[in-house]
Amino acid sequence: MADASTGRELLRAEHIAKNYGQVTALTDINLRIDRGEVLGLLGDNGAGKSTLMKIFTGFVKPSSGQLHFDGKPVELSSVSHARSLGIEAVYQDLALINELNVYRNMFLQREPVKGRFLGILDDKKMRAAAIEQLDRMGVRIPSVDVPVAKLSGGQRQGIAVARSVYQKARLLLLDEPTAAMGAKESALILDVIQRLKDEGEMGIIIIAHNYAQIFDVCDRVNLVEGGRIVFDKKTSETSVEELTDMVVREYREARRSVQAG
Amino acid sequence: MSQSLDTRSSPGATPGEGPDATRQASPAWRRLARLALRQREVSIFLAGVLLVLYFQFSNSAFLSTDNLANLVQFSATTAIIAAGEVFVLVSGELDLSVGMVYALTPFVMFFAAGAGLPVGLAVIVGLLAAGAVGLVNGVVTTVLGLPAFVTTLGTLFLVNGLTLTISGGFPVQPTASGTFTSLFGASPLAELGWAVLLALVLQFVLNKTRWGLHTIGTGGNPVGAAEVGIKVRLIKTGNFVLCAALGGFAGVLDAFRIGSIDPLAGGNDIMFAAMAAAVIGGTLLTGGSGTVIGALLGAAVLGILKDGFTLLGVSAYTFDMILGAAILVTMAINVRLSIWRDQGEG
């Protein structure tokens, strides 16, 4: 059983804890994700989701605990170290430059250039590669020549995801990909995630607190509460209703403790 | 012809009429406005052409060779400084000290030449000194985290004081061979050549190179740019250095043109003129967007205004009022146009 599954395992977190001085952000996180798997990481604001994401991207170092990537123990020293392993993150702000067109955004900081130290941009190459990548991923936009400011939230998210995937991402972290988006826009981005999942090689962690939207695309959901994973089930073995019950119970407990205090 | 005149007059009228009037505007006005939006340089170019026509009709001496040479003197060095200011503005900062660097650099060059360096090398030493001021501006702003307004206000006074101290407050005369002198500014054609060449090269740098792209990224979305790994501090500092070096170079050109190095030359007047040229030309003070060619045209328009009104016998005091009004009107139109663009295509 263990041998059969280690071949598919992409990332495993063991007893990850993180303190900021007196404040404990994460108590004891145990989590794993396989290749081709989509994991929904759910939890209330302040449950520790963002801290966990920052640990996975190498932005923050855990106070204790061990990460394993590709079956080997790793210590992520920086964001670029994590990136070199194929861990890419799409933050909520998307890190897109409004004034720049789509293809220049897609290659920002990894631009193909001509003329060596002169650094003359190879626009032709960027444009062609951007069109191909967006098309392959099913991100539909009117044109790659328009500034990204002109695109909708879903399209912008699609471009940010395509940018990460193009960098040969093996583990993709999506921070609230459908936050503040309408149903149509969310469908667009969920469709992109579904396609990546069907390719079967990339692990995807979706961080969200609106689980109803992302439930269908996930293989498994984990619920973070008080710096621990308190719930870990395959989506086929749970339901939105069960999750709602858990969250409501959590909310009632929180209220009770506030009233008691 | 009458149609294009109509379209010229309508943007002046729009600010008072509100967005509804703009939305119902005629298709021809829309087409031209769209062109002016996509190529921000177009509107300032049209304004320049109209001003030239007006002044030529008012005084036939306007397009004479002598007066065109005057016009170059009014505009060329301002345009060079404006090009540097565009890079700093696009990266999301601003530089108030560049006019003082313009005054300092020729003195450094003069003293380097006096110490026995050949004049070409002395110019380079001057530019290095200018770049050093830019480096201080950049490091203080990005590492210590002071707003650029404060940093460059500080270096403005510092550099001015330094110039007055090393010069003792008196002007000096630069010495160089005749060819060198005319190549470095004394000939109006050479001065025009420098301004146009630098504008073309720097426009290319801004739009077609990695440096330019990262400058736009840094000013457009500093947090996002840092997240994708752009070295935001390095980009900003580099642009402060570029701006200061261009300011120094403009100072050297004017020193050779005038044949005298004046510790009180340039200063805040030329810095504000350059800033105005950049802004009128279509560069945003908020960062992320700008055009060097636009700044060149902006400097030309300011030069045309100043020269034209001088020919018409308008006093310098009146000119300042007209300049102020021109800046306000252009900027009001610019703001209107960008709101209209967001509504029209968003």
HADDOCK unambig.tbl for C-alpha pairs under 7 A between the chains (distance, minus, plus):
assign (segid A and resid 95 and name CA) (segid B and resid 224 and name CA) 3.61 0.50 0.50
assign (segid A and resid 95 and name CA) (segid B and resid 225 and name CA) 6.40 0.50 0.50
assign (segid A and resid 95 and name CA) (segid B and resid 227 and name CA) 6.42 0.50 0.50
assign (segid A and resid 95 and name CA) (segid B and resid 228 and name CA) 6.83 0.50 0.50
assign (segid A and resid 96 and name CA) (segid B and resid 224 and name CA) 6.13 0.50 0.50
assign (segid A and resid 97 and name CA) (segid B and resid 217 and name CA) 5.76 0.50 0.50
assign (segid A and resid 97 and name CA) (segid B and resid 220 and name CA) 5.80 0.50 0.50
assign (segid A and resid 97 and name CA) (segid B and resid 221 and name CA) 5.63 0.50 0.50
assign (segid A and resid 98 and name CA) (segid B and resid 220 and name CA) 6.69 0.50 0.50
assign (segid A and resid 99 and name CA) (segid B and resid 220 and name CA) 6.49 0.50 0.50
assign (segid A and resid 99 and name CA) (segid B and resid 288 and name CA) 6.48 0.50 0.50
assign (segid A and resid 99 and name CA) (segid B and resid 289 and name CA) 6.92 0.50 0.50
assign (segid A and resid 109 and name CA) (segid B and resid 228 and name CA) 6.57 0.50 0.50
assign (segid A and resid 109 and name CA) (segid B and resid 229 and name CA) 6.51 0.50 0.50
assign (segid A and resid 109 and name CA) (segid B and resid 230 and name CA) 6.08 0.50 0.50
assign (segid A and resid 119 and name CA) (segid B and resid 209 and name CA) 5.38 0.50 0.50
assign (segid A and resid 119 and name CA) (segid B and resid 210 and name CA) 5.34 0.50 0.50
assign (segid A and resid 120 and name CA) (segid B and resid 208 and name CA) 5.84 0.50 0.50
assign (segid A and resid 120 and name CA) (segid B and resid 209 and name CA) 4.27 0.50 0.50
assign (segid A and resid 120 and name CA) (segid B and resid 210 and name CA) 6.34 0.50 0.50
assign (segid A and resid 121 and name CA) (segid B and resid 208 and name CA) 5.55 0.50 0.50
assign (segid A and resid 121 and name CA) (segid B and resid 209 and name CA) 5.07 0.50 0.50
assign (segid A and resid 121 and name CA) (segid B and resid 210 and name CA) 6.16 0.50 0.50
assign (segid A and resid 150 and name CA) (segid B and resid 346 and name CA) 5.75 0.50 0.50
